[in-house]
Amino acid sequence: MVVTWKPLLWFVKGTKLRTTEYIRDSVQSSYPDKTLHNWTQSTVEAVHVISRLTIENDIVLDPMMGTATTGIVSLNLKRQFIGIEKDSET
Ligand SMILES: C[S@@+](CC[C@H](N)C(=O)[O-])C[C@H]1O[C@@H](n2cnc3c(N)ncnc32)[C@H](O)[C@@H]1O
């Protein structure tokens, strides 16, 4: 079975949303480049979510960073990034 969806948990501090655009509940992804790691994710959905749920200089935290798809996208979008990964090899 190929899973074609992922849950997204969206926690907001305070009552004000700082979104800049509408965010869709479905995003057409592309097959990720698995050269570095089997678990590497596509940048398509990361770009969609991070660009809409954060503004420049916000901090994005990925506590299961893998090969840092979210980190690369965050820095490209001028966000700050904190990544945590338990597997030092990855
Ligand atoms: C699906 S991959 C992450 C993909 C990544 N978030 C991305 O967007 O490319 C899951 C990663 O979580 C890491 N991981 C699993 N449990 C963890 C934990 N308790 N603390 C830190 N990293 C963990 C795994 O080693 C693996 O690299």
Ligand as a Chemical Component Dictionary entry (heavy atoms), coordinates in Angstrom:
data_LIG
# 
_chem_comp.id                   LIG 
_chem_comp.type                 NON-POLYMER 
_chem_comp.pdbx_formal_charge   0 
_chem_comp.three_letter_code    LIG 
# 
loop_
_chem_comp_atom.comp_id 
_chem_comp_atom.atom_id 
_chem_comp_atom.alt_atom_id 
_chem_comp_atom.type_symbol 
_chem_comp_atom.charge 
_chem_comp_atom.model_Cartn_x 
_chem_comp_atom.model_Cartn_y 
_chem_comp_atom.model_Cartn_z 
_chem_comp_atom.pdbx_ordinal 
LIG C1  C1  C 0  10.521 10.510 7.511  1  
LIG S1  S1  S 1  12.088 10.975 8.157  2  
LIG C2  C2  C 0  12.005 12.708 8.279  3  
LIG C3  C3  C 0  11.827 13.462 7.055  4  
LIG C4  C4  C 0  12.059 14.935 7.224  5  
LIG N1  N1  N 0  11.216 15.541 8.259  6  
LIG C5  C5  C 0  11.881 15.636 5.892  7  
LIG O1  O1  O 0  10.979 16.463 5.766  8  
LIG O2  O2  O -1 12.648 15.320 4.968  9  
LIG C6  C6  C 0  11.982 10.591 9.886  10 
LIG C7  C7  C 0  13.258 10.885 10.633 11 
LIG O3  O3  O 0  12.975 10.975 12.023 12 
LIG C8  C8  C 0  14.070 10.478 12.728 13 
LIG N2  N2  N 0  13.612 10.186 14.091 14 
LIG C9  C9  C 0  12.782 9.195  14.497 15 
LIG N3  N3  N 0  12.557 9.257  15.819 16 
LIG C10 C10 C 0  13.269 10.326 16.278 17 
LIG C11 C11 C 0  13.435 10.912 17.555 18 
LIG N4  N4  N 0  12.852 10.384 18.640 19 
LIG N5  N5  N 0  14.220 12.007 17.664 20 
LIG C12 C12 C 0  14.825 12.537 16.572 21 
LIG N6  N6  N 0  14.712 12.026 15.317 22 
LIG C13 C13 C 0  13.943 10.930 15.170 23 
LIG C14 C14 C 0  14.506 9.286  11.904 24 
LIG O4  O4  O 0  15.847 8.934  12.185 25 
LIG C15 C15 C 0  14.303 9.800  10.479 26 
LIG O5  O5  O 0  15.490 10.364 9.951  27 
# 
loop_
_chem_comp_bond.comp_id 
_chem_comp_bond.atom_id_1 
_chem_comp_bond.atom_id_2 
_chem_comp_bond.value_order 
_chem_comp_bond.pdbx_ordinal 
LIG C1  S1  SING 1  
LIG S1  C2  SING 2  
LIG S1  C6  SING 3  
LIG C2  C3  SING 4  
LIG C3  C4  SING 5  
LIG C4  N1  SING 6  
LIG C4  C5  SING 7  
LIG C5  O1  DOUB 8  
LIG C5  O2  SING 9  
LIG C6  C7  SING 10 
LIG C7  O3  SING 11 
LIG C7  C15 SING 12 
LIG O3  C8  SING 13 
LIG C8  N2  SING 14 
LIG C8  C14 SING 15 
LIG N2  C9  SING 16 
LIG N2  C13 SING 17 
LIG C9  N3  DOUB 18 
LIG N3  C10 SING 19 
LIG C10 C11 SING 20 
LIG C10 C13 DOUB 21 
LIG C11 N4  SING 22 
LIG C11 N5  DOUB 23 
LIG N5  C12 SING 24 
LIG C12 N6  DOUB 25 
LIG N6  C13 SING 26 
LIG C14 O4  SING 27 
LIG C14 C15 SING 28 
LIG C15 O5  SING 29 
# 
